[in-house]
């Protein structure tokens, strides 16, 4: 599955939101990964959609998608039958409202919300779906953030 094609499709879906917010979205060369393109499209739709939803008012949204290949000891964190010493590390980072790092694990639970419905719309299932998709592809996902300083989602997938 061509990750660039997946991201291009999501950016096309978000074209109006990107233009209205004057958002800046950058990404490096994206690899071909093993996986279901429909599920990966949902994964990136949720992550990029959250970057727009949880942006700081009056601040231009800046979103970066990065990819690195981890080799050796770094890659041993994931148990997999496929290339256990090589992992694609895919990051999605924004400059939004962020969240307190103590909630980093909680946000992946179903129906878990850090903000009330009156503040931000949504059902509280988007990141739970992301976690499920990543795990179905033998990967891991974690979140890093500080309040007011944006969020960074780090996904690791075995290279196949």
DSSP file (Angstrom, degrees, kcal/mol; ACC not computed):
  #  RESIDUE AA STRUCTURE BP1 BP2  ACC     N-H-->O    O-->H-N    N-H-->O    O-->H-N    TCO  KAPPA ALPHA  PHI   PSI    X-CA   Y-CA   Z-CA
    1    1 A X              0   0    0      0, 0.0    32,-2.6     0, 0.0     2,-0.8   0.000 360.0 360.0 360.0 128.8    0.0    0.0    0.0
    2    2 A X  B  >  -A   32   0A   0     30,-0.2     4,-1.6     1,-0.2     3,-0.3  -0.710 360.0-162.5 -83.2 109.0    1.4    3.4   -1.1
    3    3 A X  H  > S+     0   0    0     28,-2.0     4,-2.7    -2,-0.8     5,-0.2   0.831  88.8  59.4 -63.5 -32.3    1.2    5.6    2.0
    4    4 A X  H  > S+     0   0    0     27,-0.3     4,-2.7    26,-0.3    -1,-0.2   0.911 104.9  49.6 -61.6 -42.1    1.6    8.7   -0.2
    5    5 A X  H  > S+     0   0    0     -3,-0.3     4,-1.9     2,-0.2    -1,-0.2   0.891 110.9  50.0 -63.5 -40.5   -1.5    7.8   -2.1
    6    6 A X  H  X S+     0   0    0     -4,-1.6     4,-2.0     2,-0.2    -2,-0.2   0.948 112.8  45.5 -62.6 -49.7   -3.4    7.3    1.2
    7    7 A X  H  X S+     0   0    0     -4,-2.7     4,-2.8     1,-0.2     5,-0.2   0.897 110.2  54.6 -63.5 -41.0   -2.3   10.7    2.6
    8    8 A X  H  X S+     0   0    0     -4,-2.7     4,-2.0     1,-0.2    -1,-0.2   0.901 107.9  50.7 -58.8 -40.6   -3.1   12.4   -0.7
    9    9 A X  H  X S+     0   0    0     -4,-1.9     4,-1.9     2,-0.2    -1,-0.2   0.908 111.2  47.2 -63.7 -42.4   -6.6   11.0   -0.6
   10   10 A X  H  X S+     0   0    0     -4,-2.0     4,-1.9     2,-0.2    -2,-0.2   0.912 110.9  51.6 -66.1 -42.3   -7.1   12.3    3.0
   11   11 A X  H  < S+     0   0    0     -4,-2.8    -1,-0.2     1,-0.2    -2,-0.2   0.861 108.0  52.9 -63.5 -34.3   -5.8   15.7    2.1
   12   12 A X  H >< S+     0   0    0     -4,-2.0     3,-1.2    -5,-0.2     4,-0.3   0.912 108.6  49.7 -64.4 -42.6   -8.2   15.8   -0.8
   13   13 A X  H 3< S+     0   0    0     -4,-1.9     3,-0.3     1,-0.2    -2,-0.2   0.845 115.8  43.0 -62.9 -33.8  -11.1   15.1    1.6
   14   14 A X  T 3X S+     0   0    0     -4,-1.9     4,-2.7     1,-0.2    -1,-0.2   0.256  79.8 116.2 -95.8  11.3   -9.9   17.8    4.0
   15   15 A X  H <> S+     0   0    0     -3,-1.2     4,-2.4     1,-0.2     5,-0.2   0.859  76.1  46.5 -52.9 -45.0   -9.2   20.4    1.2
   16   16 A X  H  > S+     0   0    0     -3,-0.3     4,-2.9    -4,-0.3    -1,-0.2   0.934 113.8  47.9 -66.1 -45.3  -11.8   22.9    2.3
   17   17 A X  H  > S+     0   0    0      1,-0.2     4,-1.9     2,-0.2     6,-0.2   0.889 111.8  51.3 -62.0 -38.7  -10.8   22.7    6.0
   18   18 A X  H  X>S+     0   0    0     -4,-2.7     5,-2.2    -7,-0.2     4,-0.7   0.930 113.4  43.9 -63.5 -46.2   -7.1   23.1    4.9
   19   19 A X  H ><5S+     0   0    0     -4,-2.4     3,-0.8    -5,-0.2    -2,-0.2   0.927 113.0  50.6 -65.8 -45.6   -7.9   26.2    2.8
   20   20 A X  H 3<5S+     0   0    0     -4,-2.9    -1,-0.2     1,-0.3    -2,-0.2   0.865 117.6  39.6 -62.0 -36.2  -10.2   27.8    5.4
   21   21 A X  H 3<5S-     0   0    0     -4,-1.9    40,-0.5    -5,-0.2    -1,-0.3   0.512 102.7-130.1 -89.9  -5.0   -7.6   27.4    8.1
   22   22 A X  T <<5 -     0   0    0     -3,-0.8    -3,-0.2    -4,-0.7    -4,-0.1   0.897  44.3-173.7  52.8  41.8   -4.7   28.3    5.9
   23   23 A X      < -     0   0    0     -5,-2.2     2,-0.6    -6,-0.2    39,-0.2  -0.290  23.2-142.5 -70.6 149.7   -3.1   25.1    7.2
   24   24 A X  E     +b   62   0B   0     37,-2.8    39,-3.0    -3,-0.1     2,-0.5  -0.966  21.3 180.0-113.3 117.5    0.4   24.1    6.5
   25   25 A X  E     +b   63   0B   0     -2,-0.6     2,-0.3    37,-0.2    39,-0.2  -0.976   3.8 176.3-122.9 122.6    0.9   20.3    6.0
   26   26 A X  E     +b   64   0B   0     37,-2.5    39,-2.7    -2,-0.5     2,-0.3  -0.911   3.5 172.7-124.7 151.6    4.2   18.9    5.2
   27   27 A X  E     -b   65   0B   0     -2,-0.3    39,-0.2    37,-0.2     3,-0.1  -0.986  24.5-127.4-156.0 150.9    5.5   15.4    4.8
   28   28 A X        -     0   0    0     37,-1.4     2,-0.3    -2,-0.3    37,-0.0  -0.094  62.0 -54.3 -79.6-175.1    8.6   13.6    3.8
   29   29 A X        -     0   0    0     38,-0.1     2,-0.4     1,-0.1    -1,-0.2  -0.502  63.7-141.0 -62.7 128.3    8.8   10.9    1.2
   30   30 A X        -     0   0    0     -2,-0.3   -26,-0.3    -3,-0.1   -25,-0.1  -0.786  13.3-135.8-100.9 138.5    6.3    8.3    2.3
   31   31 A X        -     0   0    0     -2,-0.4   -28,-2.0   -28,-0.1     2,-0.6  -0.162  21.2 -99.3 -85.2 176.9    7.0    4.6    1.9
   32   32 A X  B     -A    2   0A   0    -30,-0.2     2,-0.3   -29,-0.1   -30,-0.2  -0.886  47.2-171.5 -92.0 124.9    5.0    1.6    0.7
   33   33 A X        -     0   0    0    -32,-2.6     2,-0.5    -2,-0.6   126,-0.1  -0.802  28.6-107.9-115.1 157.6    3.7   -0.2    3.8
   34   34 A X  S    S+     0   0    0    124,-0.3     2,-0.3    -2,-0.3   124,-0.0  -0.729  72.7  85.8 -78.9 131.1    2.0   -3.5    4.2
   35   35 A X  S    S-     0   0    0     -2,-0.5     2,-0.6     4,-0.0    -2,-0.1  -0.896  81.0 -63.1 159.7 173.7   -1.6   -2.9    5.0
   36   36 A X     >  -     0   0    0     -2,-0.3     4,-2.5     1,-0.1     5,-0.2  -0.764  36.3-151.5 -86.3 116.1   -5.2   -2.2    4.1
   37   37 A X  H  > S+     0   0    0     -2,-0.6     4,-2.1     1,-0.2    -1,-0.1   0.827  95.1  55.4 -61.7 -31.4   -5.4    1.1    2.3
   38   38 A X  H  > S+     0   0    0      2,-0.2     4,-1.8     1,-0.2    -1,-0.2   0.920 110.7  44.5 -67.0 -42.4   -9.0    1.7    3.5
   39   39 A X  H  > S+     0   0    0      2,-0.2     4,-2.4     1,-0.2    -2,-0.2   0.900 113.1  50.4 -68.9 -39.5   -8.0    1.2    7.1
   40   40 A X  H  X S+     0   0    0     -4,-2.5     4,-2.5     2,-0.2     5,-0.2   0.860 107.7  54.3 -66.7 -33.3   -4.9    3.4    6.7
   41   41 A X  H  X S+     0   0    0     -4,-2.1     4,-2.4    -5,-0.2    -1,-0.2   0.922 109.6  47.3 -64.3 -41.8   -7.1    6.1    5.1
   42   42 A X  H  X S+     0   0    0     -4,-1.8     4,-2.4     2,-0.2    -2,-0.2   0.901 110.3  54.1 -63.5 -41.1   -9.4    6.0    8.2
   43   43 A X  H  X S+     0   0    0     -4,-2.4     4,-2.2     1,-0.2    -2,-0.2   0.946 114.4  38.7 -57.7 -51.7   -6.3    6.1   10.5
   44   44 A X  H  X S+     0   0    0     -4,-2.5     4,-2.7     2,-0.2     5,-0.4   0.826 112.0  57.9 -73.3 -30.9   -4.9    9.3    8.8
   45   45 A X  H  X S+     0   0    0     -4,-2.4     4,-2.3    -5,-0.2    -1,-0.2   0.930 110.9  44.1 -60.5 -44.9   -8.4   10.8    8.4
   46   46 A X  H  X S+     0   0    0     -4,-2.4     4,-2.2     2,-0.2    -2,-0.2   0.927 116.1  45.5 -67.3 -45.3   -8.8   10.5   12.2
   47   47 A X  H  X S+     0   0    0     -4,-2.2     4,-1.6     2,-0.2    -2,-0.2   0.933 118.9  40.3 -67.1 -45.6   -5.4   11.8   13.1
   48   48 A X  H  X S+     0   0    0     -4,-2.7     4,-1.5     2,-0.2    -1,-0.2   0.886 113.4  55.1 -70.4 -37.4   -5.4   14.8   10.7
   49   49 A X  H  X S+     0   0    0     -4,-2.3     4,-2.6    -5,-0.4    -2,-0.2   0.903 107.6  50.1 -60.2 -40.8   -9.1   15.5   11.5
   50   50 A X  H  X S+     0   0    0     -4,-2.2     4,-3.0     1,-0.2    -1,-0.2   0.873 103.8  59.0 -65.0 -36.6   -8.1   15.7   15.2
   51   51 A X  H  < S+     0   0    0     -4,-1.6    -1,-0.2     1,-0.2    -2,-0.2   0.872 112.3  40.3 -61.0 -35.1   -5.3   18.1   14.3
   52   52 A X  H >< S+     0   0    0     -4,-1.5     3,-1.0    -3,-0.2    -2,-0.2   0.899 115.6  50.3 -76.9 -42.4   -7.9   20.5   12.8
   53   53 A X  H 3< S+     0   0    0     -4,-2.6    -2,-0.2     1,-0.3    -3,-0.2   0.902 115.2  42.2 -62.7 -42.6  -10.5   19.9   15.5
   54   54 A X  T 3< S+     0   0    0     -4,-3.0    43,-3.0    -5,-0.1    44,-0.4  -0.200  86.5 132.5-103.3  41.9   -8.1   20.6   18.4
   55   55 A X    <   -     0   0    0     -3,-1.0     2,-0.5    41,-0.3    41,-0.2  -0.506  64.3-102.8 -88.5 160.8   -6.3   23.5   17.0
   56   56 A X    >   -     0   0    0     39,-0.3     3,-1.8    -2,-0.2    -1,-0.1  -0.710  42.8-110.9 -81.7 126.7   -5.5   26.8   18.8
   57   57 A X  T 3  S+     0   0    0     -2,-0.5     3,-0.1     1,-0.3    -1,-0.1  -0.286 101.4  14.7 -56.9 142.8   -7.9   29.5   17.7
   58   58 A X  T 3  S+     0   0    0      1,-0.2     2,-0.5    -3,-0.0    -1,-0.3   0.645 103.4 110.6  65.1  16.5   -6.2   32.2   15.7
   59   59 A X  S <  S-     0   0    0     -3,-1.8     2,-0.2     3,-0.0    -1,-0.2  -0.987  74.9-118.1-120.9 129.4   -3.1   30.0   15.2
   60   60 A X        -     0   0    0     -2,-0.5     2,-0.2     1,-0.1   -38,-0.1  -0.452  35.1-118.4 -62.0 124.2   -2.3   28.7   11.7
   61   61 A X        -     0   0    0    -40,-0.5   -37,-2.8    -2,-0.2     2,-0.5  -0.488  30.2-169.9 -67.9 131.6   -2.4   24.9   12.0
   62   62 A X  E     -b   24   0B   0     -2,-0.2    33,-0.7   -39,-0.2     2,-0.4  -0.989   6.0-179.4-123.6 121.2    0.9   23.3   11.2
   63   63 A X  E     -bC  25  94B   0    -39,-3.0   -37,-2.5    -2,-0.5     2,-0.4  -0.977   5.9-168.0-125.9 131.8    0.9   19.5   10.7
   64   64 A X  E     -bC  26  93B   0     29,-2.9    29,-2.8    -2,-0.4     2,-0.5  -0.974   6.9-163.0-123.1 132.5    3.9   17.4    9.9
   65   65 A X  E     -bC  27  92B   0    -39,-2.7   -37,-1.4    -2,-0.4     2,-0.3  -0.968  19.8-177.8-111.8 121.8    4.0   13.8    8.9
   66   66 A X  E     - C   0  91B   0     25,-2.1    25,-2.7    -2,-0.5     2,-0.4  -0.857  12.6-166.9-121.5 155.4    7.3   12.1    9.3
   67   67 A X  E     + C   0  90B   0     -2,-0.3     2,-0.3    23,-0.2    23,-0.2  -0.992  10.4 168.1-142.2 132.2    8.7    8.7    8.5
   68   68 A X  E     - C   0  89B   0     21,-2.1    21,-3.2    -2,-0.4     2,-0.6  -0.952  32.0-125.6-135.2 159.1   11.9    7.0    9.6
   69   69 A X  E     - C   0  88B   0     -2,-0.3     2,-0.4    19,-0.2    19,-0.2  -0.935  23.9-155.6-105.7 117.9   13.2    3.5    9.4
   70   70 A X  E     - C   0  87B   0     17,-3.1    17,-2.5    -2,-0.6     2,-0.3  -0.790  14.4-173.2 -94.8 135.3   14.3    2.1   12.8
   71   71 A X  E >   - C   0  86B   0     -2,-0.4     3,-0.8    15,-0.2     2,-0.2  -0.945  43.1  -6.1-129.6 146.9   16.8   -0.7   12.7
   72   72 A X  G >> S+     0   0    0     13,-1.9     3,-0.9    -2,-0.3     4,-0.7  -0.503 124.0   4.5  79.7-136.4   18.3   -2.9   15.4
   73   73 A X  G >4 S+     0   0    0      1,-0.3     3,-1.0    -2,-0.2     4,-0.2   0.833 127.0  59.5 -59.1 -36.9   17.7   -2.4   19.1
   74   74 A X  G X4 S+     0   0    0     -3,-0.8     3,-0.9     1,-0.3    -1,-0.3   0.885 106.7  48.9 -56.9 -37.7   15.2    0.5   18.5
   75   75 A X  G X4 S+     0   0    0     -3,-0.9     3,-1.3    10,-0.2    -1,-0.3   0.601  88.6  81.6 -81.6 -11.7   13.0   -1.9   16.4
   76   76 A X  G <<  +     0   0    0     -3,-1.0    -1,-0.2    -4,-0.7    -2,-0.1   0.564  68.3  86.7 -73.0  -5.8   13.0   -4.7   19.0
   77   77 A X  G <  S+     0   0    0     -3,-0.9     2,-0.5    -4,-0.2    -1,-0.3   0.720  83.3  64.7 -66.1 -20.6   10.2   -3.0   20.9
   78   78 A X  S <  S-     0   0    0     -3,-1.3     2,-0.6     6,-0.2    61,-0.0  -0.893  77.2-141.9-108.6 132.0    7.7   -4.7   18.7
   79   79 A X        +     0   0    0     -2,-0.5     2,-0.3    60,-0.1    79,-0.1  -0.816  41.6 146.7 -89.1 124.3    7.2   -8.4   18.6
   80   80 A X        -     0   0    0     -2,-0.6     4,-0.2     1,-0.1    -2,-0.0  -0.994  56.2-134.5-155.8 153.5    6.5   -9.5   15.1
   81   81 A X  S    S+     0   0    0     -2,-0.3     2,-0.5     2,-0.1     3,-0.1   0.525  90.0  78.7 -83.1  -6.8    7.0  -12.4   12.7
   82   82 A X  S    S-     0   0    0      1,-0.2     4,-0.2     2,-0.1    77,-0.2  -0.908 116.9 -37.0-113.1 123.2    8.1   -9.9   10.0
   83   83 A X    >   -     0   0    0     -2,-0.5     3,-2.4     1,-0.2    76,-0.5   0.833  65.4-168.6  34.9  64.5   11.5   -8.3    9.9
   84   84 A X  T 3  S+     0   0    0      1,-0.3    -6,-0.2    -4,-0.2    -1,-0.2   0.631  80.5  53.7 -62.5 -11.6   11.8   -8.0   13.7
   85   85 A X  T 3  S+     0   0    0      1,-0.1   -13,-1.9    74,-0.1     2,-0.4   0.300 102.2  63.8-106.0  12.0   14.8   -5.7   13.4
   86   86 A X  E <   +C   71   0B   0     -3,-2.4    73,-2.4    -4,-0.2     2,-0.4  -0.984  57.8 173.2-137.4 127.3   13.2   -3.1   11.0
   87   87 A X  E     -CD  70 158B   0    -17,-2.5   -17,-3.1    -2,-0.4     2,-0.6  -0.986  29.8-133.3-131.1 139.8   10.3   -0.8   11.8
   88   88 A X  E     -CD  69 157B   0     69,-3.4    69,-2.5    -2,-0.4     2,-0.7  -0.837  23.2-157.4 -84.1 123.4    8.7    2.0    9.9
   89   89 A X  E     -CD  68 156B   0    -21,-3.2   -21,-2.1    -2,-0.6     2,-0.5  -0.924  11.8-173.5-105.1 113.0    8.2    4.8   12.4
   90   90 A X  E     -CD  67 155B   0     65,-3.0    65,-3.1    -2,-0.7     2,-0.4  -0.925   1.8-169.9-111.9 127.2    5.4    7.1   11.2
   91   91 A X  E     -CD  66 154B   0    -25,-2.7   -25,-2.1    -2,-0.5     2,-0.4  -0.914  15.3-166.9-119.9 145.4    4.7   10.4   13.1
   92   92 A X  E     +CD  65 153B   0     61,-2.0    61,-2.8    -2,-0.4     2,-0.4  -0.982  20.2 178.9-126.8 117.5    1.9   12.9   12.9
   93   93 A X  E     +CD  64 152B   0    -29,-2.8   -29,-2.9    -2,-0.4     2,-0.3  -0.950   4.3 177.5-126.4 138.5    2.6   16.1   14.8
   94   94 A X  E     -C   63   0B   0     57,-2.6    57,-0.3    -2,-0.4   -31,-0.2  -0.822  35.1-129.5-132.5 173.2    0.6   19.3   15.1
   95   95 A X        +     0   0    0    -33,-0.7   -39,-0.3    -2,-0.3    55,-0.2  -0.145  66.3 125.0-112.6  35.1    0.7   22.6   16.9
   96   96 A X  S    S-     0   0    0    -41,-0.2    54,-1.2    53,-0.1   -41,-0.3   0.247  81.2 -65.6 -81.1-156.4   -2.7   22.4   18.4
   97   97 A X        -     0   0    0    -43,-3.0    51,-4.2    52,-0.2    52,-0.3   0.708  67.8-163.7 -71.7 -20.9   -4.0   22.6   22.0
   98   98 A X        -     0   0    0    -44,-0.4     2,-0.3    49,-0.3    49,-0.2  -0.087   8.9-115.6  66.0-171.7   -2.3   19.5   23.1
   99   99 A X        -     0   0    0     51,-0.4     2,-0.3    48,-0.1    50,-0.1  -0.969  31.9 -78.4-157.2 163.9   -3.1   17.6   26.3
  100  100 A X    >   -     0   0    0     -2,-0.3     3,-2.4    46,-0.2    46,-0.1  -0.533  39.6-131.1 -69.6 129.7   -1.6   16.7   29.6
  101  101 A X  G >  S+     0   0    0     44,-0.3     3,-2.0     1,-0.3     4,-0.2   0.720 101.0  75.2 -57.8 -23.1    0.8   13.8   29.1
  102  102 A X  G 3  S+     0   0    0      1,-0.3     3,-0.3     2,-0.1    -1,-0.3   0.736  95.5  51.8 -62.5 -19.3   -0.8   11.9   32.1
  103  103 A X  G <> S+     0   0    0     -3,-2.4     4,-1.9     1,-0.2    -1,-0.3   0.299  75.8 110.4 -96.6   9.1   -3.8   11.2   29.8
  104  104 A X  T <4 S+     0   0    0     -3,-2.0     4,-0.2     1,-0.2    -1,-0.2   0.833  85.0  36.6 -58.0 -37.6   -1.6    9.8   26.9
  105  105 A X  T >4 S+     0   0    0     -3,-0.3     3,-1.3    -4,-0.2    -1,-0.2   0.860 112.0  59.6 -81.6 -36.4   -2.9    6.2   27.4
  106  106 A X  G >4 S+     0   0    0      1,-0.3     3,-2.1    -4,-0.2    -2,-0.2   0.822  90.9  68.8 -61.8 -33.5   -6.5    7.2   28.3
  107  107 A X  G 3< S+     0   0    0     -4,-1.9    -1,-0.3     1,-0.3    20,-0.2   0.701  92.7  59.7 -65.3 -17.2   -7.1    8.9   25.0
  108  108 A X  G <  S+     0   0    0     -3,-1.3    -1,-0.3    -4,-0.2     2,-0.2   0.455  84.0 103.5 -89.1  -0.1   -7.0    5.6   23.1
  109  109 A X  S X  S-     0   0    0     -3,-2.1     3,-1.6    -4,-0.2    19,-0.3  -0.538  85.0 -97.5 -80.6 148.9   -9.9    4.2   25.1
  110  110 A X  T 3  S+     0   0    0      1,-0.3    15,-0.2    -2,-0.2     3,-0.1  -0.432 106.0   6.5 -68.6 138.2  -13.3    4.0   23.4
  111  111 A X  T 3  S+     0   0    0     13,-1.5     2,-0.5     1,-0.2    -1,-0.3   0.658  92.8 145.0  62.6  21.1  -15.6    6.9   24.4
  112  112 A X    <   +     0   0    0     -3,-1.6     2,-0.4    12,-1.1    -1,-0.2  -0.782  22.4 176.5 -90.7 126.8  -12.8    8.6   26.2
  113  113 A X        -     0   0    0     -2,-0.5     3,-0.1    -3,-0.1     4,-0.1  -0.981  28.0-166.1-129.3 140.5  -12.9   12.4   25.9
  114  114 A X  S    S+     0   0    0     -2,-0.4     2,-0.3     2,-0.1    -1,-0.1   0.560  81.7  46.3 -96.3 -12.0  -10.6   15.0   27.5
  115  115 A X  S    S-     0   0    0      5,-0.1    -1,-0.1     1,-0.0     2,-0.0  -0.933  91.5-101.7-130.2 152.0  -13.0   17.8   26.7
  116  116 A X    >>  -     0   0    0     -2,-0.3     4,-2.0     1,-0.1     3,-1.1  -0.276  32.7-112.0 -69.2 157.8  -16.7   18.3   27.0
  117  117 A X  T 34 S+     0   0    0      1,-0.3    -1,-0.1     2,-0.2     5,-0.1   0.785 116.9  60.5 -60.2 -28.4  -19.1   17.9   24.0
  118  118 A X  T 34 S+     0   0    0      1,-0.2    -1,-0.3     3,-0.1     3,-0.1   0.784 108.2  44.0 -72.6 -24.6  -19.8   21.6   24.2
  119  119 A X  T <4 S+     0   0    0     -3,-1.1     2,-0.4     1,-0.3    -2,-0.2   0.914 129.3  10.0 -82.6 -46.9  -16.2   22.5   23.7
  120  120 A X  S  < S-     0   0    0     -4,-2.0    -1,-0.3     2,-0.1    -5,-0.1  -0.998  74.8-129.3-139.6 131.2  -15.4   20.0   20.8
  121  121 A X        +     0   0    0     -2,-0.4     2,-0.2    -3,-0.1     3,-0.1  -0.327  54.9  94.1 -74.1 162.0  -17.7   17.8   18.8
  122  122 A X        -     0   0    0      1,-0.1    -2,-0.1    -5,-0.1    -9,-0.0  -0.646  69.5-106.9 137.1 168.0  -17.0   14.1   18.4
  123  123 A X        -     0   0    0     -2,-0.2    -1,-0.1   -11,-0.0   -10,-0.0   0.599  48.1-116.3-103.4 -14.7  -17.9   10.8   19.8
  124  124 A X  S    S+     0   0    0    -13,-0.1   -13,-1.5    -3,-0.1   -12,-1.1   0.703  91.7  97.3  84.3  19.7  -14.7    9.8   21.6
  125  125 A X     >  +     0   0    0    -15,-0.2     4,-2.4   -14,-0.2     5,-0.2   0.542  51.3  90.3-113.6 -11.1  -14.0    6.8   19.3
  126  126 A X  H  > S+     0   0    0      1,-0.2     4,-1.9     2,-0.2   -80,-0.1   0.899  93.3  39.2 -57.1 -48.5  -11.6    8.2   16.8
  127  127 A X  H  > S+     0   0    0    -20,-0.2     4,-2.4     2,-0.2    -1,-0.2   0.800 112.6  57.2 -76.0 -26.8   -8.3    7.5   18.6
  128  128 A X  H  > S+     0   0    0    -19,-0.3     4,-2.1     2,-0.2    -2,-0.2   0.900 108.1  48.3 -65.0 -39.5   -9.7    4.1   19.7
  129  129 A X  H  X S+     0   0    0     -4,-2.4     4,-2.6     2,-0.2    -2,-0.2   0.911 109.3  53.3 -64.5 -42.6  -10.2    3.3   16.1
  130  130 A X  H  X S+     0   0    0     -4,-1.9     4,-2.6    -5,-0.2     5,-0.2   0.933 109.1  48.7 -57.3 -47.0   -6.7    4.4   15.3
  131  131 A X  H  X S+     0   0    0     -4,-2.4     4,-2.6     1,-0.2    -1,-0.2   0.916 111.1  50.0 -60.7 -43.6   -5.3    2.1   17.9
  132  132 A X  H  X S+     0   0    0     -4,-2.1     4,-2.2     2,-0.2    -1,-0.2   0.919 111.5  48.4 -62.2 -44.4   -7.3   -0.8   16.6
  133  133 A X  H  X S+     0   0    0     -4,-2.6     4,-0.8     2,-0.2    -2,-0.2   0.935 112.5  48.1 -62.1 -46.9   -6.1   -0.2   13.0
  134  134 A X  H ><>S+     0   0    0     -4,-2.6     5,-2.4     1,-0.2     3,-0.9   0.923 112.7  48.4 -61.0 -44.8   -2.5    0.1   14.1
  135  135 A X  H ><5S+     0   0    0     -4,-2.6     3,-1.7     1,-0.3    -1,-0.2   0.855 104.5  59.2 -66.1 -34.2   -2.6   -3.1   16.1
  136  136 A X  H 3<5S+     0   0    0     -4,-2.2    -1,-0.3     1,-0.3    -2,-0.2   0.710 105.3  51.6 -65.6 -18.2   -4.3   -5.0   13.3
  137  137 A X  T <<5S-     0   0    0     -3,-0.9    21,-0.4    -4,-0.8    -1,-0.3  -0.008 124.9-104.3-106.5  26.9   -1.2   -4.2   11.3
  138  138 A X  T < 5S+     0   0    0     -3,-1.7    20,-0.4     1,-0.2    -3,-0.2   0.774  83.1 123.2  59.5  30.6    1.1   -5.5   14.0
  139  139 A X      < -     0   0    0     -5,-2.4     2,-0.3    -6,-0.1    18,-0.2  -0.499  54.2-131.4-113.5-178.1    2.0   -2.0   15.1
  140  140 A X  E     -E  156   0B   0     16,-1.7    16,-2.1    -2,-0.2     2,-0.4  -0.928  12.8-161.6-129.4 156.0    2.0    0.2   18.1
  141  141 A X  E     +E  155   0B   0     -2,-0.3     2,-0.3    14,-0.2    14,-0.2  -0.999  11.8 171.4-138.5 140.0    0.8    3.8   18.6
  142  142 A X  E     -E  154   0B   0     12,-1.9    12,-2.7    -2,-0.4     2,-0.4  -0.963  20.7-136.1-142.2 160.6    1.6    6.2   21.4
  143  143 A X  E     -E  153   0B   0     -2,-0.3     2,-0.4    10,-0.2    10,-0.2  -0.941  12.2-171.2-122.6 142.0    0.9    9.9   22.0
  144  144 A X  E     +E  152   0B   0      8,-2.7     8,-2.6    -2,-0.4     2,-0.3  -0.995  24.5 141.3-129.1 135.6    3.2   12.6   23.3
  145  145 A X  E     -E  151   0B   0     -2,-0.4   -44,-0.3     6,-0.2     2,-0.3  -0.995  35.6-151.3-165.1 163.2    2.0   16.1   24.2
  146  146 A X    >   -     0   0    0      4,-1.2     3,-2.3    -2,-0.3     4,-0.3  -0.979  47.4 -92.1-136.9 144.3    2.1   19.1   26.4
  147  147 A X  T 3  S+     0   0    0     -2,-0.3   -49,-0.3     1,-0.3   -50,-0.1  -0.350 112.6   5.8 -57.8 128.0   -0.9   21.4   27.1
  148  148 A X  T 3  S+     0   0    0    -51,-4.2    -1,-0.3    -2,-0.1   -50,-0.2   0.368 114.6  86.1  81.5  -4.6   -0.8   24.3   24.5
  149  149 A X  S <  S-     0   0    0     -3,-2.3   -52,-0.2     1,-0.4    -2,-0.2   0.188  92.8-111.1-116.7  16.9    2.2   22.8   22.6
  150  150 A X        -     0   0    0    -54,-1.2    -4,-1.2    -4,-0.3   -51,-0.4  -0.179  31.6 -86.8  85.5-179.9    0.5   20.4   20.2
  151  151 A X  E     - E   0 145B   0    -57,-0.3   -57,-2.6    -6,-0.2     2,-0.4  -0.933  23.2-157.3-132.2 153.6    0.4   16.6   20.0
  152  152 A X  E     -DE  93 144B   0     -8,-2.6    -8,-2.7    -2,-0.3     2,-0.5  -0.986   5.5-162.0-134.8 122.2    2.6   14.0   18.4
  153  153 A X  E     -DE  92 143B   0    -61,-2.8   -61,-2.0    -2,-0.4     2,-0.5  -0.915   7.5-163.0-106.6 127.5    1.4   10.5   17.5
  154  154 A X  E     -DE  91 142B   0    -12,-2.7   -12,-1.9    -2,-0.5     2,-0.4  -0.946   8.3-178.0-116.7 120.0    4.1    7.9   16.9
  155  155 A X  E     -DE  90 141B   0    -65,-3.1   -65,-3.0    -2,-0.5     2,-0.4  -0.937   7.5-162.9-117.6 139.8    3.2    4.7   15.1
  156  156 A X  E     +DE  89 140B   0    -16,-2.1   -16,-1.7    -2,-0.4     2,-0.4  -0.989   8.8 179.9-125.7 131.2    5.6    1.8   14.5
  157  157 A X  E     -D   88   0B   0    -69,-2.5   -69,-3.4    -2,-0.4   -18,-0.1  -0.981  33.5-108.0-129.1 138.3    5.0   -0.9   11.9
  158  158 A X  E     -D   87   0B   0    -21,-0.4     2,-0.4    -2,-0.4  -124,-0.3  -0.401  35.0-119.4 -63.1 139.3    7.2   -3.9   11.0
  159  159 A X              0   0    0    -73,-2.4   -73,-0.2   -76,-0.5   -74,-0.1  -0.684 360.0 360.0 -78.3 130.3    8.8   -3.5    7.6
  160  160 A X              0   0    0     -2,-0.4    -1,-0.1   -78,-0.1   -77,-0.1   0.363 360.0 360.0-120.4 360.0    7.7   -6.4    5.4
